Amino acid sequence: MADVELVKKMLREVLTANKSGPGVSLSRLQSEYKDLTGEQIPHKQLGHGNLDALLHSMPSVVRMERNRSGEMVYFASVSGETAHVAKLVARQRTSKKTGRPQMVNCQMRVKPAAPLESVICFLMIMIFSSKKLMNLSLLNFFDSIKINLGLFLFSSINAGSGKPKPQHSPKDYNPSSAGGNYSPQQVQGRLREVLNKYSNGFWVSKLPQLYRELYKQDLPSEALKDLEHWTHVCTVEKPCSSNPKELLLYPAKEPTHTQTPSPPPTSPPTTTMSPLPLTPPSTSPSHTASPSTLSPDLKQKLGELLVKYSNGLWAHALPKLYLDTYKTKLPEHVLENLSLLSDFCTVDYPMPDNPKRAILYKRTKEEESCNRRESVEERRAREEVGRRLSSQAVPPLLIPREEYPSVLVVEATNTNGVILRYIGEGYSQAQEALEDEMREFYCCQDNHSRTPLASPTSGQLTAVRAEEEEEILRAQVTEVMTDKVKVYYVDHGFSEVISKVKVFELHNTFFKLPFQATKCKLAGLETFCQEPAVLKKFESMASGKILLAEILEREQTPLVVLYDTSQDDDVNINAACIKALQDKTLASPLQVAYMNVAVRSVCSDGTIYCQLPSRGLAKLTEILEKTEAYFHSQVTSEFLVSRPFCGKGCLARYKGKWSRVEITNLHGSRVLDILFIDLGVQASVEVFELREVPSPFLHDLIAIPPQAVKCCLADLAVSGVGSWTPDAVQWLRDAVLNSTDCSMKIAKLDKTKRSVVHVYLFTDKNFHDPTRSLNRQMAASDLFKHQGDVFLSSTPPGTPPPPSTTAPIKLPPLLDLPPAGHNMDIYVSVACHPGHFVLQPWRDMYKLVVLMGEMILYYNKTEEKPLKVEKNQIYAAKVENNWHRVLVKGVLTNGLVSVYELDYGKHELVSCTQLRPLIQEFRQLPFQGITAQLAGVKPRQWSEEASIVFRNHVEKKPLVAQLEAVQEAHHPWDRKLTVFLVDTSQEERDIWVHDIMAEFTDELTKEV
């Protein structure tokens, strides 16, 4: 039973944190509660049928109101306790500073006079760094802008300031050791990019600074010595100058001879995350003979491929993609010398110690000029918003910056033009304030503006008194009749016929706010935008509701995916509308018994997916065969999927043949999870492996419902999480997956949300004898017997581990830390209280994202095999949709395993079937999660209120940590740091977290 008082405290904390806003929506309340506590609001455990009933039962905590958009919002009820906690939390802006130097990084604040060239450098850094934010779940994009802005100011102001520089490096700065990581091929490619930007040349002495600003690394000293030998990359010229050391650098002249091979690295790297061992660039004669330029035809084809992947494409994917698209092999010398691509794409190396792992980004002048135009338009629009307009000119409505804004859907007669309104500050709130002002203005007794317009004209903007309520709204006249007019409410998105006496002149004051009713286009429904079945489904699911919008394209009419988050599971509106086109007569009919059943998938919980003989399956097979032949006959890149999103239907290969899939989850921009909807098989792939459904087959394929039927074995006395042991799962897979002659008999149909068919399964056609079923065979076996519990225990740091029966694996190297007293940029992933939190070094966060993407691709493609799980051993574990490096803390009899995420510091319970051996490739990057405690405060038993205050200040935030001490241990996960935490995001001053906690505890002590 959940603790009702604890739930009240957590709810009060969430609502108090938002007390200055317009209230908290139900979906946001659920989300922030989960962020704070790690679990959903337990309304069922507290005896309430739904969340709304629970909130109604807590009037001392929650106050409910319905805003003017019709949405129910929640506020914190005013009480002495709430007011007191809010007062203490607010004290952070006036906290006293004691005991330590108070300025950590004063150069990271906005200063009024930044040199113009520094601004240009910052914008270039932002262009490169924004491409590397592959996983937005790690950090909000705007946090990254804030941090990079700090880095820019830090670097530019230090250049002209007499103040000492901070002792720590910028957050994404990664100095390389002098010679150990020197890759001539990588440096040459980057040098080509720099020279493309500065084609008129620059001084060689400026190259190290440019290189550091663009690539966050020091230019290897060997590269400066090798410049004169790289005649295929650059030209070094000595001008007539009194200083013999001054040299000019220009782009290379047209080559007239064979390229000289680059010298190999002086020593191999010490650390690598690559699946392939890093070797020096080849110096064989074949390498020197490779072409030094690309043919125009090859450039055009590579450009066509790269433009499809605006978020970048891994270089290793090029050969297969090129072969599939153009039916010819990619010349080998392209991958051997990626610098050949630098004149039309950007080559990025996310792992500097491994030049074989590169990401390619298409670069076109058209896109750059388009981006410049858009930025100018946005700037002009923002300038217009604040002006007092004397003519009927209204500024355009800007798309919200957040990735998932809330919207109110008004109506849709076409899914390419859905009318909606944005909800939130600057949008619906600004509109409500405007209408309040209009009501006061037009209802004033001595106001001559209350006189109706004598002769309204079509297209005129007016103020209108609404028919059914005493509201004054902005409207545009669309039709003039004898004594009435038809108007369109520009902020609400609907039309109405009203009397002329209710139409007034719109005062200039009310032209400042953009029209709030706007249009969007639903992704994936472009071809079916006017299908009656689609529009009917959309009307029933979305019209008049407040939904979440994922913005895929920020065009004049944005491309979006809509989600209904009001239920237990989020509903993808776009995907639901597509399913409305399915022909139910082609679904698998559920009869009593079937022969020739194909079992396509056996899940770790015993669920099986079967294909049953049906008309829909026969038609699907026929169309997919035609699609296969169609792909073979086409030489084009138009079928590549360039904009994946959740719920999108497309094609992917399964055992060499194209099959229908639905995208279920995205890991950044290049790795995604898919479901083969006709097989029940889940997989993770890279985006280049997907194809759009060709238009000649699109309608037919969408009309066929998924052919995988979800089943479970009847009469097996096993249920609950972890009931199916790995041995039982493997036994069933061996029995049915390779069989082509299965039969089954339906026992019953579960018509709940799970929609599972309970069946008896047979490996032959004799389904009349239940004793021959696999159900009976498994029930009579020992396959469901679990091993005994291994209980959790804690050992003090430094204690050697107990002996294990398995051979120890080689652990990653220890994470490098700065000396005591120095600063490091960090991200706090978990915060319990000041005595225990987990931080991650900022500099390697991108490497961790790349590593997790590689783990998803590797483990989701490997077969699940029985694994003996032992306590205190390292494994890879699937937690929700991601694979993590974990330490096993305990194994339970119900098949669950307690694990500790070594890169994030979280404790989780997972099924033992979700564990895999952690292969050597994924043991190169040091574990990124480091346990820490706050310096500057006395160790104590922290109260719940103090823990909440601390968590709100540091958890999931980028901060600066000043290292006080390191407590070493036998294992890397037992190391513990003592650090000061500093929030440098405020413009006016730095906030030392230990000062806030000290004052908070002082206040509590005084009360006692």
N, C-alpha and C positions, 0 to 999 in steps of 0.2 A: 504494500500500500504506500503510495507516494505521501510525502510529508507536506501537508497543505500549507503550513506556515512557511516552509522553504519555497514552495511554489509562489506564494504571495510576495515574498521578498524579491524573488527573481523577476516577477512581473512588474513589481513596483520599480525595480532598478531600470528595466528596459523603458518603461513609460517616463520615468523621471529624466532619463538621458535625452528624451525627445520633448521635454516639457515646453520648450520655446517654439515648437513647430505647430503645424495645423492638425495635430493628432496623428495617430499611428493606425494604419490600415490593418485588417486582420492578418493578411498574408505577411505583412512586414513584421507584425508582432510575433507570429510564429517563427519567422526566419531569425529575428534578433534574439529571441529566447533560446533558439537552438544554438546560435553562435555563442551565447553567454554560458549555457549549461551543457551543451553537447547532446541534448535530447529534445524531443518534441514536448509540448505542453501536455501533461498527463491527465487530460480531462476524463478519460474512461476509468483510470485507476482511482480517481477521486469521486466516482459515482455519478458522472454526468454523461448524458448521451452524446452531446456535442460540445464544442469549445464555447459557443455562444452562451450556453446554459451555465457553464463554469464561470464565465466572466460576469454574468448577471448575479451570480451568488457572492460576488466579492465587491460590494459597493464601496467598502473602505479602501479598496486598492484601485479599482477601475471605474472611470466615468465614461459613459458612451454618449456620442452625439452623431447625428447624421448631417454631413456637410451639404453644401448647396449642389454638389454634383450627384447627390443621392447615395454616396458611399458612407457606410458606418465607420466611424473612426473612434479611437480610444485615447483617453487621457489619464494621467495619474490623478487620483483623488487627493485633495489637499488634506494633509494631516501633519501633526507636529513632527512625527518621525520622518516623513517625506521631506518636509521643509528643512529639517536639520541636516539630513544626508546631502541634499542638494546644495545647501550652503557650504558644507565642507568640501564637496567636490569642486565647487566653483572657486575655492580658495587658491587653486593652482596658479591663478594669474597674479596673486599677491603674496605668494609663499616666500618666507624668509630664506636666505641662503647662508649656510654656515659651514665652516670647516674646510672648504676646498676652493681652488680657483674657479670662478663662476663662468668664464667664457670658454666654451669648448671649441667652437668653430664660428667665430663671429663673421668670417668672410663668406659664410654660406647664406647670408641674408641679402635681400635686394638692396642695392645701392643705386643712387640716381644717375651716376655718371659711369656707365660701362662703355668701353671703347667699341666702336662699330665693328671692327674686325673680330672682337671677342663674341659679339652677338652672332655674327655669321658662323663662327666656329661652333657655337652652342647649337645653332640650328642644324648644322651638319652632324653633330654628335647625336642629336635627337632623332634624325632620320635613320641613322644606323642602329641606335639602341632600341628604337621602337620596333624594329623588325625582329628583335630577339625576345620580345615578350611573348613566348609561345603559349604559356599557360596562365590565363587571366585569373584563375582561381588562386594562384599564389599571391599576386598583388594586383590591386586595381590599377588600371592604366594611368589614372590621374595621379596616383601616388608616385608612379615612376616619373611623370613630368615634374612633379614637385621636387623629387630627389635630384633629377638631372639638372633642374634649374639651380638647385643648391650647388651642385658640382660646378656648373658653369660659372656661377658667381664666385665660388671658392677659388677657381683657377684664374679668372680674369682679374680679380681684385688683388690677389696675392702678387700679381705681376707688377702692380704699381703701388703697393702699400708697404709701409715700413714695418708693419706688424709681422711677428714671426708666423711661419706657416704651421698649420696643424701637423702633428707628428704622424697621422695616419693617412693612408692613400685614399683617393676618391673611391666611391662605392663600387664602381664597375671597372676600376683600374687594375690591371693585372701585370705587374712588371715581370719580365722574363729574365731568367738567369743568362749571363753573358753569352755563353756559347752552347749550352746544353740543349736549348730548344730552337736553335737557328735552322730555319728551313728556307733555303734560297728561293725555291719555287713559290712558297707562300709570300715572301717579301717582294718578289718580282711582280706577282699578280697585284698586290696592293699598290706597288709603285706605279704600275700602269694606271690604276684608278686615280691616284693623286695627280699624275701628269695629264690625264684626260681633263681634270678640273682646272689645271693651271697649264694650259697648252702653250702659253707664251713664256714659260720657264720661270724658275725661281732659284734663289741662292741655295747651295747645298747645305749651308749652315742652318737653314730653316727646316730642313727635312725631318730631323728628329722631333721637333715640336709638332709639325703637322701630323706625323705618324702617330704620336702619342695621343693627340686630340681625336683623331679619327678611329683608331683601333684599340685605344686603352692599353697599349703596350709600349715598352721602350723599343726603339729601333736597334736591332743587334749591331754591335760595333763592327762585326765582320762585314755587314752589308755596305757600310760606307767605304770600306777598302775595296769591295768588289764592284762598285758602281761603274768604273771605267771599263770593266770587262763585259758588262751587260749591254753590249751595243744593240742587241735585238730589243731591248726594253727602253733605254734612255741614251741620250747624248750628253757627255760631260764636256763643258767648254771652259777654257781659262781666259777671262777677259784681260784687256790691258789695264792692269791695276798695280798699285804699289804694294798690295798685300798678296803675296803668292798663294795664300791659303784660301782666297775667295774664288769659288768655282760656281758656274752656272749649270743648271740641270734642265734639259729639254726632252720632249718625247723623241723616241728613236726615229731615225730616218728610215726610208723604205729599205728593207734588207736586200742585199745583193749577193749574200753568201750564206753558207750553211750556218745554222745557229750553233754557237759554242755551248757545250754542256755546262751546267752550273756545278760548282764544287759541292761535294756531299757535306753533310753536317759533321762537325768535328767530333761529336759524341752523341750516342743515342739518348733519347729523353728518359727521364726517370719515372714518369707517370703517364699512363695513357688510359683513355676510356674506350678506345676503339676496339671493335670486335676482331680487327686484323692487326697483327704486330706491325709497329711503325718501322719502316726501313728507309735508309737514305735514298734519295732520288737516284734513279739508274744513271750510270755513266757509260752504258754500253754503246757501241757504234750505231745500233738501231735507233737509239734515242736521239742521237745527234742528226740522224738522217730524216727524222720526222718533219713534216711540213711546218714552217714557221708562221703560216697564215691559213685562214679558212676560206674556202670557196664561197662566192656569193650565195649559191644555192644552199649550201650547208648552213650558212649564217641565217638565211631566211627560215629554214626549217626549224633550227634550234630556237629562233626567236618566236615562232608560232607556238612551240611547246611551252616556253617559259612564260609567255603572256597569259597562258591559261592558269598559271599558279602565281597569283599576285603576292602570296605569302611566302614564296620561295619553293625551290625544289632541290632535294638532295641530289648531289652530283652522281652518286652511285645508281640512282634510278634512271639516268639518261639512256643507257644502252637498251634496256628492255622497253622503255617507253618509245624510243626512237624506232625500234624494230617493229613493235606493235602498230605504230601509227603509219610509218612510211614503207614497211615491208622490206627494209634493207638494213644492214648492220651499220652502227655508228663507227666511224673511223677511230681506231684505237688511240691515235695520237691526241685526240681531243681531251680525254680524261688524264692523259699523261702530262698535259700542259694546259691547265685551265686558264692560264693568263691569256691564251688566245681569244677567250670569250669576253675579255674585259672592255672591249670597245662597245658592246651592246648589252652587257649585263654586269651586275655586281657580284663578285665572288666573296662570300663570307665564310670564315673558318671559326665555327663556334667552339671548337676544341683546339686551341693554338698548338698543343703538343702533338696534333695528329692532322697533317695536311691532306690526308686521304679522305677526310670527312668534311666536305664543303657544301654550302647551301648557295644556290644560284638565284639571283633576283633579276627579272627583266627590267631594263632601264630604257625608257623612250622619251624623246623630247616632247611628244604630244602630251603624255601624262604629266610631265613636269609643268608645262605651260598651263594645262587644265587645272592642276593643283594651285598654281599661282592665281589663276582667275577666280577660283572658288574662294581663296583666302581674301582676295580684294573685295569680293561681293559680300562676304560675311562681315568684314570690317566696316564697309559702308553701311550695311544694314544695322550694325550695332550703333554706329554714329547717329543714324536717323531715329532710332528708338527714343533717344533723349531729347530730341528737338520738339519745339512747339510748332506744329505744322499749321500754316495758314491756308493751305489748299487741301483738297480731298486726296491726300497721298498717305497711305498706311504702310509702315515697314513690313517686310516679309516675315513670315513665321520661321524661326530657326529651329532645326531639329534638336531635341535635347541631347546633351553630350553623353549622358549615361548610356550604357549598352542595352539596358533593359528598362526603359521608361514605362510607367503605367499609362494606359490609354482608356478612354471611354468610347466604345464603338457606337456610332449613331445609326448608320444604315449602310447597305451595300446592294446596288443593283448590278454591280460588276466587281469581281474580286480584284481587278486591276485599278479600281478606284473606290476603295472602302473609305467612307467618311468617318472620321474619328476626332477626338480631342485629347490633347496631352494633359495629364494630371500632375499637379505639383507646383512648386514655387516658380514663378515667372510665367506660368501657364494658367491652369484653372484658378489658382489663388489670385493671380493678378486680374483675371477676368472678374472674379467675385468682387474684388475691391473696386474695379472700374464700374460695375453695375450698381454698387452701393453709392458711388459718387454720382452716377447718372440719376438714380432715384432721388437723391437729395437735391440735385440741380433742377430737375424737371418738375419736382413736386413743390418747389418753393412758390409761395403765393404771389410774390411781387416779381416773378421772373417772366419777362416777355417771351422767353423761349417756349413757354407752355402753349403758345398759340399754334394750332395745327398748320402744316404746310398748305398753302393755297393751291398749288399745282405741282404735285410731285411728278418727276419724270423717270422714265425707265433707266436703270443703272445708277440712280442717285443713292448715296449713302444717307441713312436717316436714323433717327431715334424713334422707336416704336413702343407703345404701351401694349404689352402682350394681352391676348384675349381673355385668358383664364386666370390671370393673377396680376397683382399690382407690381409688375416688374417693368422697367424700362430697358430695352435691349437694342443693340445695334443691328441694323438690317439694311439690305439693299433692295431697292424696288426692281422687280423683274417684269411686272405687267401692270398697266394702269387701266382701270375700268371706269364705269360711270360714277359711282359713289364709293367704290372700294379699290384696293390695290392688292396685288400679290407681292409678298416680300420674302426674301431669303435671309434667315437669321445667320449672319456671318460668323458668329461665335458658337452657334449650337448646331448648325448643319442641317436645318430642315426649313421648309417653306410653309406659308400660311396666307390665307386671304383675310384681310381685315378692313375695317372701315377707315376712310381717309382721315376722320377726325382723330385717329390715334397715331398719326404720323407727324413727327416733329422734325425740325431742322437739327442735324447733328452738329453740336458745337465743336470747334477746333480742338478743345481740350481732350476730346475722346477719340482722336485719330492716332494717338501715340502707340496704343497697344496693337500688335498684329492680330489679324483675324484668327480666332482660335480653332475654327472648324477647318480641317485639312484632309488630305487624301493620302492613302498608302496603297501599296500593291502587295498581295499575298504571294509569298514565294512558293513555287511548285505548282501553282494553279493558273499560270499564265495561259496555257492552252485551253483550259476549261473555265475561263473567267465568266461565261454567261450560261453555263450548264444549269438548268432548273434544279437538278438534284443537289448540286453544289451550293447554290444560293439558298435553297430551302434549309439545308443542314447548317449553313452559316447563320442564317436568321435565328434558328432555334438555339444555337450554342453561344452566339456572340452578341447579337444586337441588344443594345441597352445595358451591357455589362462592362465592368471595369476589368481589363485584362492586362497581362504583361506582354510587351512587344519587344522581340529581339530584332534589332535593326541590322540587316545584312548589307544594304547599300544605302548610302546617304545621298541620294539623288533628290531632284525636285519633288518627285513622288517616291518616297523611300520604299525599299523592298523589305518586308518584315515577315516574321513568324510570330503568331499570336499564341499565348498560353493562358489557360484558365487555371489559376493557382488556388482557387477557393476550396478544392476538394483535397482528400488525403493524398492523391497522386495528381501531379500536374497533367493537364490534358493539352495536347498539341492540336490546336484548332485547324491548322492547315492540313495536317495528316488526316484528321477526322473527316474533313470535307472531301479529300481524295477518295477515302474509303466509301463515301456515298455513291461513287460511280460503279461500285462492284456489282456484278450480276450474281445474285444469291443462288440462282439455279445451277451455277458452276461450282458451288462449294461442295466439299466432300459430304455426301449424304451419310447419316449415322444409322445404319441398319443393325440387325442383331449380330451377324457374323460376317467375317471377311476372309478371303484367301488372297494370296499374292500380295501380302502386306510387306512394305519396305520400311524397316525401322531406320531412320536417318540419324537420330541423335539420342544419346543417353546422358542425362545430366547427373551431376554429383549428388542431387537429392533424390534420385531414382525416377525423375520425370523422363518420359520418353516421347519422342516426336515421330509420328508415322505418316507415311503417304499411303492413302487408300485408293484403290482403283475407282476412277470417276471420269466423267466427261470433261470436267475442268482440268484434271491432270493430263489427259490426252491432248487437249487443246494447248495447254501450256507447253508441253514437250514439243509440239509441232511448231509453235511460234518461236521458241528459243532456238530450234534448229535453223529456222529461217533467219533469225537474228545473227546467228553464228556465221552463216554464209554471207550475210549482208556486210558484216564487219570485214570479212576477208576480201570483199570486192571493193572496199572503200580505202582510199589513201588520203586521209584528212585528219586534222586535229580537232574538229568540231565536236566530237563525242567525249572529249576529256572533261571531267567534272572539275570546274574551276571554283565553284562556290558551294561547298558542302554545308549542310545544316541538319539539325536533328529532325527526323521524320521524313527526310527526302528519300524517294525511291529511285534506285538506279540499278546498275548491273555490276557484278564482280565474278571472278572466276572461282569455281569450286571443283577441285579435281580435274582441272583443265577445261571445263565448260562454263559458259556464261550462265549465271543464275540471278534471280531477282533478289535484291537486298534492300534493307531499310537502315539508314544511318541512325544509330541509337545514342551515340555519345561522341563528343569531339575532345581530343587531348591536344590543345593548342591548334595550330593551323595545318598540320601535316599528318598527324596520326589520329585515327578515328576507329570507333567500334561499330560493327555492322551486325545485322541479323539476316541470315538467309531465310526469308519468310516461308519458303516452300520446303525447307529442310529442318528448321528449328535449330540450326547451328549458329553459334555466336563466334565472331572472329574479330581480330584487330588488324587493320591494314593501313598502308599509306595511301594518301589521297590519289596518287597517280595510278593506283590499281583499279579505280572505279571508272565506269563509262555511263554516259547518258543513254537512256532508251531511245533508239532511233525513231523519228516521227512516224514512219510507216507502221510501226508496231506498238506505238504508245497507247492508243485507245484500247486495243485488244488485250495488252498485258495488264493494264490497270483494271479492266473489267473482271479479271479472274481473281477470286479471293485467294488468300494464302492456302497452300495445299498441305501444310504441315499440321497434323491434328495432335493436340497435346493430350497425352494419356498418362495413366499411372497403373501399376499392377494392383488388382483388387485382392482383398482378403489377406494382405500382408500386415501382420500386427506390428508395424513399425510406423512411427509418425514423430513429428517434431524435428527441430533443427539438429543436424548431425546424426540422425538415426541411421542413415546409409553409410556403412563403412567403405573405405576405399576398395577393400577386397570384394564387397558385394557389387559395387559399381563396375569394377573391372570384369567380374564374372559375367554380369549381364551383357556388357559390351562384347565380350568374346563370343557370347552365345548368339547374338542377334545382328550385330552390325554387318557381318560379312555374309549373312544368310539372305538368299533371294527367294525363299519359299516359306515365309512365315505366314501364320494365320492368327486370327484373334476373334474373341467373342466378347461383346460388350456386356458388362454387368450393370452399370448405371451411369447416368450423366450428372455431373455436378454443375448445376446451373447458376452457381454464385459467380462472383467476379473472376475466380480462377478459371472457370469453364474447362474443367478437366474431365476426360472420359475414363472411367474405371473399367479395365479390361482384363481378360485372361489371355495370356500370350503363349503361342505355341511355335516351335521351330519346324513344324510340318503342317500338312493340311488336315490332320485329324483333330479338329477343335471340339469334338463331341465328348471327349473323355477329359474332365477337369483334372484328373490325377496326373495326366501327362503334361499339364501346363508348367511353364517356368515359375509361375506363382507358387505352386505346391513344392517344386524342387527347392526353391530358395527358402521357403518357410521351414522345410525340414533340415536345412543345412546349418552350419555354424558361422555363416557369413556375416551375421549381424552382431556378433559378440565383440564388445569393445575392450580395449586394454584399460588397466586401472588408472585412476587419477594420479597425476604428478602435481603435487601442491606447490603453490607459489611460496617463495621464501625470499627474504631480503638479507643481503650480506653487506657488511661495511666495505667501503671502497678500499681497494688494495688487497682484498682477500682472494687467494687463488681459487679458481673454480674447481668443483669436484671432478674426479676422473670421469671421462665419457667413453662409451663403448665404440664410438665412431672416430675415425682419424680426424684430427683437427685441420681446419682449412686455414689458408693464409688470409689474414685480415688486411684490410686497406691500411695505408700509412696513416699516422696520426695527423690530425689537422694542424697546420701551421698557425701559431698564434704570435701576436706582437709581444715585445717585452713588457713587463709590468710598468704601468704609468703611461703607456701609449694608447691611442684610440683605434677603434675598428668600427666599420659600418656594419650593422647587423639588422636582422629581422626577427622579431619575437614570435615564434610559432605557437607556443603554449605558455600560459601564465597562470599558475595556481595561486601563489602569494609571493611576497618579496623574498621568502626563503627558498622558493623553488620555481624556476621558470626555464624555458628552453629557448636558446637563440641559435640563429643560423648566420654564418658570415655572408655578407651581401655579395662579395666578389665572385663566389662560386655558385650563386643561385641558378644562373643560366645553365651551367654544366649539369646541375641536378635535374633541371627540366629536360635536357637532352637525354640524360641517363634514364629517366623514367619513361620517356617515349620509346627508347630502345628496349627497355624491359617489357613494356606492353606488347610491342611487336614480337619479341622473342617468346615470351611465356604464353601468350594467347594463341600462338600457332603450334605449340608443343602439345603432345598427347599427355593427358593426365594419367599418371602412374602411381600405384601405391607407394607411399613414402613413410619410413619409420621416423616419426618426429620425436626429438629428444629435447629436454629442457636445457637452457643455456647454450643452445646452438644457433647459428646464423642461417636464415633462410630468406627466400623471396616469398612474399605473401600478397594475395590479392585482397585489398581492402576497398570495398565498394567497386569502383571501376578502374582503380589504379593498382599497379604493382609496387610494393615497397620493400626495402631491405629491413628485415626485422630480427629481433632477438626473441626466442621462445622463452616465456616466463613460467609456463605451466601447461600441462595437457590434462583435459578433463574426460571423464568416461562417456559423456554424451557426444564426443567427437569434436568439441570445441577446443580451441587453443588460445591461450592468452599470449599476445605478442606485444612487443615494444618497438615502435617505428624509430629506427636509428637515425633517420634524417629529419624527422619532425618532432620527435619526443612525445608522441601520443601512445596511449595504451588502448588496444583493441582486442575484441574477441572475434575470431574467425574460425570457419570450419577447417578441419585438418586437410580436407580435400583441396583447399585453396593455397597450400604451401608447396613450394618447389625448391630444389637445391639452388643456392646462389652461386652461379658459375663465375669463373675467374674474371671474365670480361666486366662483370658488374662489381668487382671488388677492387677496382683501381682508384676510384674517387674516394677520398676520406669520408667517413660518416659525417654528415653536416649538422646534426643536432647536438648541441652541447648544453649540459645542465649548468645552471648558474644560480647565484644568490645575489641579492642587492647589497652593495657596500654602503656604508654611511648610516646604517640603522642597526640597532641591537637585535640579535636573534631573539625570537619570542614565539609564543603561540599566537598566530595572527587570527584576528576575529574575522567573521564572515564579511562584515561591512568593510573592513580594511582590505580584504582580498578582492572584493568587488571594485573598490576604488583603484587598486593597483592594476587589476586586469583591464579596466577601462582605459587606463593611461598607456599601457604598453602592448597588450596582446594584438597580434596581427598588424603591427606597425613597424616601419623602418625607423631605427634610432641609431644614436652613436653610443658605443660602449667604451668606457675607459677602464682598462684592465687593471685590477688591484692585485689579484693573486690567482695562482693556478694550483689546484690540489690534484696532483697526478695520481693515477691508479693503474691496476694491473690491466684493465680493459679500457678501450677508448670511450665506451659508453658510461664508465664510472668516473671519468674526469669531471671536475667541478670548478667553475670559475667564480670569482668574486669580482663584480663589476659595478661601476657607477653607470646609470642609464641617463641619457640626455636626449630630450626631444628638441631638435633644431629646426622644426617646421615653422615656428613663429617668427615673424619678421622682426619684431621689436626686441626679443630676448630669447635666450635658451632656457629650457625648463629642466631642472634637475629633479628626477623622480624621487630620490631619497629625501629631498626637502619636503615634498608633498606628503610623503608617508610619515615623516617625523611630525609635521604639524597635525596631521590627522590623528595620530596616536596621542599627541598632547591634548587635543580637544576632547577625545574620549576619556582620557585620564582625569581631566578637570571635572567632567560631568560626574564621574564615579565619586 
